Amino acid sequence: MTMELASVRVVRKPWGKTDLRPWSELGHDGSAVGELWFQRADPKAPEPALLLKLLFTEEPLSIQVHPNDAFAHSIGLPHGKTEAWYVLAADSNGRIALGLKRALTPRQLRGAIEDGSIADLVLWQQVAAEDAILVPAGTIHAIGAGLVIAEIQQRGDTTFRLFDYGRSRELHVDSAVGASIADKPEVRTAPERLSDARTVMARSPYFVLEQIDLAANSHWEINAQSETWVLLLGGEARFGLSGVTSGEAVFIEDQRVTLTVGDKGAKGLMAYVASAPIENQLVGRNGIPLEVIAERFPELGLGGPQKSTLPTRPWGVRS
């Protein structure tokens, strides 16, 4: 049973930023910070299945691909790397690349990497704050400049570069060709509203990513049967006895945690190990407005103008 405030690891990258505000006060020494990794507070704790990051891009990242489980196993790695992005901030021309404009054979892909024409074949799209993108392993992708992104992924850092904008870093031609699904991307799915408080932004066989919007002075319970990460994006909340503010993350596993929201409400991301949304992952504990219950459960006969509140019941009304 675990609930702890995550520690933060700074990862320097040539494409990163020196000013990470308002998400972090780190990075003011003039060295570019590309990523902040949220980690278990105890470095001797078992390694989690997921990795939560913040990415800060002053320049575009390389065009790259991550292996799926099968390819990872073939080269001696424990698993592949499927990931999802949630855009926290974007310049007016902020964009990401996902997949290719047309399908390529392995031979065509190799040629495009070797002559650099892969840069003209990736499919770019504009993004804005609160957009979410699932990046299945094997998908050729890139992240442009001027973005701040929260990323949840299978834990691992295996990346094969196909193009790197003239930086003096190695390209991984053979591995990239072997790992890539060189095709058009899958159609992005729309967010799935579970309740007023919960919206599924991305799902994969490895994790579910939700946006959570919690009303001021509301009370909740997180039922984290599997590994769960919560990143606060705005407002403040108390997880058990631990106060958490914007830019901080909490790791929970095999534990029920009481969540109390402050006067300004709270917005965040919740990611957990599952292949589909878990209904009771987050439920209201008390103070749910009566009119909300009346609307959701008309069979209870609670309609009318009254504005009182009722406690939650085991069937998990969500507000």
Rosetta blueprint (number, residue, H / E / L):
1 M L
2 T E
3 M E
4 E E
5 L E
6 A L
7 S E
8 V E
9 R E
10 V E
11 V E
12 R E
13 K E
14 P E
15 W E
16 G E
17 K E
18 T L
19 D L
20 L L
21 R L
22 P L
23 W L
24 S L
25 E L
26 L L
27 G L
28 H L
29 D L
30 G L
31 S L
32 A L
33 V E
34 G E
35 E E
36 L E
37 W E
38 F E
39 Q E
40 R L
41 A L
42 D L
43 P L
44 K L
45 A L
46 P L
47 E L
48 P L
49 A L
50 L E
51 L E
52 L E
53 K E
54 L E
55 L E
56 F E
57 T E
58 E L
59 E L
60 P L
61 L L
62 S L
63 I E
64 Q E
65 V E
66 H L
67 P L
68 N L
69 D H
70 A H
71 F H
72 A H
73 H H
74 S H
75 I L
76 G L
77 L L
78 P L
79 H L
80 G L
81 K L
82 T L
83 E E
84 A E
85 W E
86 Y E
87 V E
88 L E
89 A E
90 A E
91 D L
92 S L
93 N L
94 G L
95 R E
96 I E
97 A E
98 L E
99 G E
100 L E
101 K L
102 R L
103 A L
104 L L
105 T L
106 P H
107 R H
108 Q H
109 L H
110 R H
111 G H
112 A H
113 I H
114 E H
115 D H
116 G L
117 S H
118 I H
119 A H
120 D H
121 L L
122 V E
123 L E
124 W E
125 Q E
126 Q E
127 V L
128 A L
129 A L
130 E L
131 D L
132 A E
133 I E
134 L E
135 V E
136 P L
137 A L
138 G L
139 T L
140 I L
141 H E
142 A E
143 I E
144 G L
145 A L
146 G L
147 L E
148 V E
149 I E
150 A E
151 E E
152 I E
153 Q E
154 Q E
155 R L
156 G L
157 D L
158 T L
159 T L
160 F E
161 R E
162 L E
163 F E
164 D L
165 Y L
166 G L
167 R L
168 S L
169 R L
170 E L
171 L L
172 H L
173 V H
174 D H
175 S H
176 A H
177 V H
178 G H
179 A H
180 S L
181 I L
182 A L
183 D L
184 K L
185 P L
186 E L
187 V L
188 R L
189 T L
190 A L
191 P L
192 E E
193 R E
194 L L
195 S L
196 D L
197 A L
198 R E
199 T E
200 V E
201 M E
202 A E
203 R E
204 S L
205 P L
206 Y L
207 F L
208 V E
209 L E
210 E E
211 Q E
212 I E
213 D E
214 L E
215 A L
216 A L
217 N L
218 S L
219 H E
220 W E
221 E E
222 I E
223 N E
224 A E
225 Q L
226 S L
227 E L
228 T E
229 W E
230 V E
231 L E
232 L E
233 L E
234 G E
235 G E
236 E E
237 A E
238 R E
239 F E
240 G L
241 L L
242 S E
243 G E
244 V E
245 T E
246 S L
247 G L
248 E L
249 A E
250 V E
251 F E
252 I E
253 E E
254 D L
255 Q E
256 R E
257 V E
258 T E
259 L E
260 T E
261 V E
262 G E
263 D E
264 K E
265 G E
266 A E
267 K E
268 G E
269 L E
270 M E
271 A E
272 Y E
273 V L
274 A L
275 S L
276 A L
277 P L
278 I L
279 E L
280 N L
281 Q L
282 L E
283 V E
284 G E
285 R E
286 N E
287 G L
288 I E
289 P E
290 L H
291 E H
292 V H
293 I H
294 A H
295 E H
296 R H
297 F L
298 P H
299 E H
300 L H
301 G L
302 L L
303 G L
304 G L
305 P L
306 Q L
307 K L
308 S L
309 T E
310 L E
311 P L
312 T L
313 R L
314 P L
315 W L
316 G L
317 V L
318 R L
319 S L
